[in-house]
Amino acid sequence: MNFLIEEAICKDLERLAPAGKRSQVVNEALRKELDHISRRNAVGKLIESSSAMKKMTTREIVEALTQDRDSH
């Protein structure tokens, strides 16, 4: 896998993260972003299929999202 990191981000990473922790910082940040993308995609799918699904109250939706977040 190849990708480029913007120079400003690279400098911030070097300045803020100790040399032995940089991979961990990058992996944690990437994991959080991928989780965010996954949830956004899931919400999109829910909205698309909402006509075929049982209607949920705001409370039920919040509880389901909380359970999902707690499971990670």
N, CA, C and O atoms as a GROMACS GRO file, in nm:
protein
  288
    1MET      N    1   0.085  -0.116   0.000
    1MET     CA    2   0.000   0.000   0.000
    1MET      C    3   0.090   0.124   0.000
    1MET      O    4   0.184   0.134   0.079
    2ASN      N    5   0.061   0.215  -0.088
    2ASN     CA    6   0.137   0.339  -0.096
    2ASN      C    7   0.043   0.458  -0.083
    2ASN      O    8  -0.066   0.457  -0.139
    3PHE      N    9   0.085   0.557  -0.009
    3PHE     CA   10   0.010   0.681   0.000
    3PHE      C   11   0.105   0.791   0.042
    3PHE      O   12   0.214   0.764   0.094
    4LEU      N   13   0.065   0.914   0.019
    4LEU     CA   14   0.146   1.030   0.053
    4LEU      C   15   0.084   1.104   0.170
    4LEU      O   16  -0.038   1.113   0.181
    5ILE      N   17   0.167   1.157   0.254
    5ILE     CA   18   0.122   1.240   0.365
    5ILE      C   19   0.164   1.383   0.334
    5ILE      O   20   0.279   1.409   0.296
    6GLU      N   21   0.072   1.475   0.349
    6GLU     CA   22   0.103   1.615   0.322
    6GLU      C   23   0.221   1.658   0.409
    6GLU      O   24   0.236   1.614   0.523
    7GLU      N   25   0.304   1.745   0.353
    7GLU     CA   26   0.424   1.789   0.424
    7GLU      C   27   0.392   1.853   0.559
    7GLU      O   28   0.461   1.828   0.658
    8ALA      N   29   0.288   1.934   0.564
    8ALA     CA   30   0.251   2.000   0.690
    8ALA      C   31   0.210   1.897   0.796
    8ALA      O   32   0.244   1.911   0.913
    9ILE      N   33   0.136   1.795   0.753
    9ILE     CA   34   0.094   1.690   0.847
    9ILE      C   35   0.215   1.612   0.895
    9ILE      O   36   0.225   1.578   1.012
   10CYS      N   37   0.306   1.584   0.804
   10CYS     CA   38   0.428   1.510   0.839
   10CYS      C   39   0.509   1.589   0.943
   10CYS      O   40   0.558   1.532   1.041
   11LYS      N   41   0.521   1.718   0.922
   11LYS     CA   42   0.595   1.802   1.017
   11LYS      C   43   0.526   1.803   1.153
   11LYS      O   44   0.592   1.795   1.257
   12ASP      N   45   0.393   1.814   1.153
   12ASP     CA   46   0.320   1.811   1.280
   12ASP      C   47   0.339   1.677   1.351
   12ASP      O   48   0.358   1.673   1.472
   13LEU      N   49   0.334   1.569   1.275
   13LEU     CA   50   0.353   1.437   1.333
   13LEU      C   51   0.492   1.426   1.396
   13LEU      O   52   0.506   1.375   1.507
   14GLU      N   53   0.592   1.472   1.325
   14GLU     CA   54   0.729   1.467   1.379
   14GLU      C   55   0.745   1.555   1.502
   14GLU      O   56   0.819   1.522   1.594
   15ARG      N   57   0.675   1.667   1.502
   15ARG     CA   58   0.686   1.761   1.614
   15ARG      C   59   0.608   1.714   1.737
   15ARG      O   60   0.652   1.733   1.850
   16LEU      N   61   0.492   1.654   1.714
   16LEU     CA   62   0.402   1.623   1.825
   16LEU      C   63   0.411   1.480   1.878
   16LEU      O   64   0.384   1.456   1.995
   17ALA      N   65   0.448   1.386   1.793
   17ALA     CA   66   0.450   1.245   1.835
   17ALA      C   67   0.595   1.199   1.850
   17ALA      O   68   0.678   1.221   1.762
   18PRO      N   69   0.627   1.135   1.962
   18PRO     CA   70   0.762   1.082   1.981
   18PRO      C   71   0.795   0.980   1.873
   18PRO      O   72   0.707   0.911   1.822
   19ALA      N   73   0.922   0.970   1.838
   19ALA     CA   74   0.966   0.883   1.729
   19ALA      C   75   0.915   0.740   1.743
   19ALA      O   76   0.877   0.680   1.642
   20GLY      N   77   0.911   0.684   1.860
   20GLY     CA   78   0.867   0.546   1.878
   20GLY      C   79   0.716   0.527   1.878
   20GLY      O   80   0.669   0.414   1.884
   21LYS      N   81   0.639   0.636   1.872
   21LYS     CA   82   0.492   0.629   1.881
   21LYS      C   83   0.421   0.674   1.754
   21LYS      O   84   0.298   0.671   1.749
   22ARG      N   85   0.495   0.714   1.653
   22ARG     CA   86   0.431   0.772   1.534
   22ARG      C   87   0.342   0.673   1.460
   22ARG      O   88   0.232   0.709   1.418
   23SER      N   89   0.387   0.550   1.445
   23SER     CA   90   0.304   0.450   1.377
   23SER      C   91   0.174   0.428   1.454
   23SER      O   92   0.067   0.416   1.393
   24GLN      N   93   0.183   0.423   1.585
   24GLN     CA   94   0.064   0.405   1.668
   24GLN      C   95  -0.033   0.522   1.651
   24GLN      O   96  -0.154   0.502   1.639
   25VAL      N   97   0.021   0.644   1.649
   25VAL     CA   98  -0.063   0.763   1.632
   25VAL      C   99  -0.134   0.759   1.497
   25VAL      O  100  -0.254   0.784   1.490
   26VAL      N  101  -0.060   0.727   1.392
   26VAL     CA  102  -0.118   0.721   1.258
   26VAL      C  103  -0.223   0.611   1.249
   26VAL      O  104  -0.331   0.632   1.194
   27ASN      N  105  -0.194   0.493   1.304
   27ASN     CA  106  -0.290   0.383   1.301
   27ASN      C  107  -0.417   0.416   1.378
   27ASN      O  108  -0.527   0.385   1.332
   28GLU      N  109  -0.404   0.479   1.494
   28GLU     CA  110  -0.522   0.516   1.572
   28GLU      C  111  -0.605   0.620   1.499
   28GLU      O  112  -0.728   0.611   1.498
   29ALA      N  113  -0.540   0.718   1.438
   29ALA     CA  114  -0.613   0.821   1.363
   29ALA      C  115  -0.685   0.761   1.243
   29ALA      O  116  -0.800   0.795   1.215
   30LEU      N  117  -0.617   0.671   1.174
   30LEU     CA  118  -0.677   0.606   1.058
   30LEU      C  119  -0.794   0.519   1.100
   30LEU      O  120  -0.898   0.518   1.033
   31ARG      N  121  -0.780   0.446   1.210
   31ARG     CA  122  -0.891   0.363   1.260
   31ARG      C  123  -1.012   0.449   1.293
   31ARG      O  124  -1.124   0.412   1.258
   32LYS      N  125  -0.993   0.562   1.360
   32LYS     CA  126  -1.105   0.650   1.393
   32LYS      C  127  -1.173   0.701   1.268
   32LYS      O  128  -1.296   0.704   1.261
   33GLU      N  129  -1.095   0.741   1.168
   33GLU     CA  130  -1.153   0.791   1.044
   33GLU      C  131  -1.228   0.682   0.970
   33GLU      O  132  -1.336   0.707   0.917
   34LEU      N  133  -1.174   0.562   0.965
   34LEU     CA  134  -1.242   0.450   0.898
   34LEU      C  135  -1.372   0.413   0.970
   34LEU      O  136  -1.471   0.381   0.905
   35ASP      N  137  -1.371   0.417   1.102
   35ASP     CA  138  -1.494   0.394   1.179
   35ASP      C  139  -1.598   0.501   1.146
   35ASP      O  140  -1.717   0.470   1.130
   36HIS      N  141  -1.553   0.626   1.136
   36HIS     CA  142  -1.643   0.737   1.102
   36HIS      C  143  -1.704   0.715   0.963
   36HIS      O  144  -1.824   0.733   0.945
   37ILE      N  145  -1.622   0.678   0.865
   37ILE     CA  146  -1.670   0.652   0.730
   37ILE      C  147  -1.769   0.536   0.730
   37ILE      O  148  -1.873   0.542   0.664
   38SER      N  149  -1.738   0.432   0.804
   38SER     CA  150  -1.826   0.316   0.812
   38SER      C  151  -1.962   0.353   0.869
   38SER      O  152  -2.066   0.311   0.817
   39ARG      N  153  -1.963   0.431   0.975
   39ARG     CA  154  -2.090   0.474   1.035
   39ARG      C  155  -2.168   0.563   0.940
   39ARG      O  156  -2.290   0.551   0.929
   40ARG      N  157  -2.099   0.654   0.871
   40ARG     CA  158  -2.166   0.743   0.777
   40ARG      C  159  -2.229   0.661   0.664
   40ARG      O  160  -2.341   0.690   0.621
   41ASN      N  161  -2.159   0.560   0.616
   41ASN     CA  162  -2.214   0.472   0.513
   41ASN      C  163  -2.335   0.396   0.564
   41ASN      O  164  -2.434   0.380   0.493
   42ALA      N  165  -2.327   0.349   0.688
   42ALA     CA  166  -2.439   0.275   0.747
   42ALA      C  167  -2.562   0.364   0.759
   42ALA      O  168  -2.674   0.321   0.731
   43VAL      N  169  -2.542   0.488   0.801
   43VAL     CA  170  -2.654   0.582   0.812
   43VAL      C  171  -2.715   0.606   0.675
   43VAL      O  172  -2.837   0.611   0.661
   44GLY      N  173  -2.630   0.620   0.573
   44GLY     CA  174  -2.680   0.638   0.437
   44GLY      C  175  -2.765   0.522   0.392
   44GLY      O  176  -2.870   0.541   0.330
   45LYS      N  177  -2.722   0.401   0.422
   45LYS     CA  178  -2.799   0.282   0.386
   45LYS      C  179  -2.932   0.277   0.461
   45LYS      O  180  -3.034   0.238   0.406
   46LEU      N  181  -2.929   0.318   0.588
   46LEU     CA  182  -3.053   0.322   0.665
   46LEU      C  183  -3.152   0.420   0.604
   46LEU      O  184  -3.272   0.391   0.594
   47ILE      N  185  -3.102   0.535   0.565
   47ILE     CA  186  -3.190   0.636   0.506
   47ILE      C  187  -3.249   0.585   0.375
   47ILE      O  188  -3.368   0.603   0.349
   48GLU      N  189  -3.166   0.522   0.292
   48GLU     CA  190  -3.213   0.468   0.164
   48GLU      C  191  -3.321   0.364   0.182
   48GLU      O  192  -3.416   0.358   0.104
   49SER      N  193  -3.308   0.282   0.283
   49SER     CA  194  -3.403   0.173   0.301
   49SER      C  195  -3.510   0.204   0.406
   49SER      O  196  -3.582   0.115   0.449
   50SER      N  197  -3.520   0.330   0.446
   50SER     CA  198  -3.611   0.365   0.555
   50SER      C  199  -3.757   0.338   0.521
   50SER      O  200  -3.837   0.311   0.610
   51SER      N  201  -3.792   0.345   0.395
   51SER     CA  202  -3.932   0.321   0.360
   51SER      C  203  -3.972   0.175   0.383
   51SER      O  204  -4.089   0.146   0.408
   52ALA      N  205  -3.876   0.085   0.374
   52ALA     CA  206  -3.906  -0.057   0.392
   52ALA      C  207  -3.888  -0.101   0.537
   52ALA      O  208  -3.923  -0.213   0.573
   53MET      N  209  -3.834  -0.013   0.619
   53MET     CA  210  -3.804  -0.050   0.758
   53MET      C  211  -3.911   0.000   0.854
   53MET      O  212  -3.988   0.091   0.824
   54LYS      N  213  -3.912  -0.061   0.970
   54LYS     CA  214  -3.996  -0.016   1.079
   54LYS      C  215  -3.951   0.124   1.120
   54LYS      O  216  -3.831   0.150   1.131
   55LYS      N  217  -4.044   0.211   1.141
   55LYS     CA  218  -4.010   0.346   1.185
   55LYS      C  219  -3.956   0.340   1.327
   55LYS      O  220  -4.011   0.271   1.413
   56MET      N  221  -3.848   0.414   1.351
   56MET     CA  222  -3.785   0.416   1.484
   56MET      C  223  -3.796   0.556   1.541
   56MET      O  224  -3.790   0.656   1.469
   57THR      N  225  -3.810   0.561   1.672
   57THR     CA  226  -3.809   0.690   1.739
   57THR      C  227  -3.665   0.740   1.748
   57THR      O  228  -3.570   0.664   1.731
   58THR      N  229  -3.651   0.868   1.775
   58THR     CA  230  -3.517   0.925   1.792
   58THR      C  231  -3.444   0.852   1.904
   58THR      O  232  -3.325   0.825   1.893
   59ARG      N  233  -3.514   0.822   2.011
   59ARG     CA  234  -3.453   0.752   2.124
   59ARG      C  235  -3.400   0.615   2.082
   59ARG      O  236  -3.290   0.576   2.120
   60GLU      N  237  -3.480   0.541   2.005
   60GLU     CA  238  -3.436   0.409   1.959
   60GLU      C  239  -3.312   0.419   1.870
   60GLU      O  240  -3.222   0.336   1.879
   61ILE      N  241  -3.308   0.521   1.786
   61ILE     CA  242  -3.192   0.540   1.698
   61ILE      C  243  -3.069   0.571   1.781
   61ILE      O  244  -2.963   0.514   1.758
   62VAL      N  245  -3.082   0.662   1.878
   62VAL     CA  246  -2.970   0.698   1.964
   62VAL      C  247  -2.921   0.576   2.041
   62VAL      O  248  -2.800   0.554   2.053
   63GLU      N  249  -3.012   0.496   2.094
   63GLU     CA  250  -2.974   0.375   2.167
   63GLU      C  251  -2.900   0.277   2.076
   63GLU      O  252  -2.801   0.217   2.118
   64ALA      N  253  -2.947   0.259   1.953
   64ALA     CA  254  -2.881   0.168   1.859
   64ALA      C  255  -2.742   0.216   1.824
   64ALA      O  256  -2.648   0.137   1.817
   65LEU      N  257  -2.727   0.346   1.801
   65LEU     CA  258  -2.596   0.403   1.770
   65LEU      C  259  -2.502   0.391   1.889
   65LEU      O  260  -2.383   0.363   1.872
   66THR      N  261  -2.554   0.413   2.010
   66THR     CA  262  -2.473   0.400   2.130
   66THR      C  263  -2.423   0.256   2.147
   66THR      O  264  -2.306   0.234   2.180
   67GLN      N  265  -2.511   0.161   2.124
   67GLN     CA  266  -2.471   0.020   2.132
   67GLN      C  267  -2.364  -0.012   2.029
   67GLN      O  268  -2.270  -0.086   2.057
   68ASP      N  269  -2.380   0.042   1.908
   68ASP     CA  270  -2.280   0.018   1.803
   68ASP      C  271  -2.146   0.078   1.844
   68ASP      O  272  -2.043   0.011   1.830
   69ARG      N  273  -2.144   0.198   1.892
   69ARG     CA  274  -2.018   0.263   1.932
   69ARG      C  275  -1.952   0.187   2.047
   69ARG      O  276  -1.830   0.172   2.051
   70ASP      N  277  -2.034   0.140   2.141
   70ASP     CA  278  -1.978   0.068   2.256
   70ASP      C  279  -1.923  -0.068   2.216
   70ASP      O  280  -1.841  -0.125   2.289
   71SER      N  281  -1.964  -0.121   2.102
   71SER     CA  282  -1.918  -0.253   2.061
   71SER      C  283  -1.780  -0.249   1.996
   71SER      O  284  -1.723  -0.354   1.968
   72HIS      N  285  -1.726  -0.130   1.972
   72HIS     CA  286  -1.594  -0.117   1.906
   72HIS      C  287  -1.487  -0.085   2.005
   72HIS      O  288  -1.371  -0.070   1.967
   0.00000   0.00000   0.00000
